[in-house]
Amino acid sequence: MASEVIWRKLSDKEKKEVEEKAKNIMFEFGKSIEKLPDVREAFVERVKDRREEELENKNNNLFRDIFFDNAPNTKEDCIIAEKGEWVK
């Protein structure tokens, strides 16, 4: 098994074999999904649509302290972080 996980360059023949196996897996998966009941038939009726926040969790303060201790930069009640490159 470990030898199968090691990366190596595939030949054109191997690429075609992998492509065919992938197509067969997707085709078989699609056929098995078709056998499932229609999703529109099932629904969940909720009694409440919101979570109650009134109950105080005893661990909140401990979690907050640990969280802020692990943050490299903080200012009062905020964690200072740099904006990710993917954010425009």
Protein Blocks (a to p, Z undefined) as FASTA:
>chain_A
ZZmmpgcdddfklmmmmmmmmmmmmmmmmmmmmmpccfklpccddfbfcdcfkbccfklm
mmmmmmmmmpmbdchjaccddddfklZZ
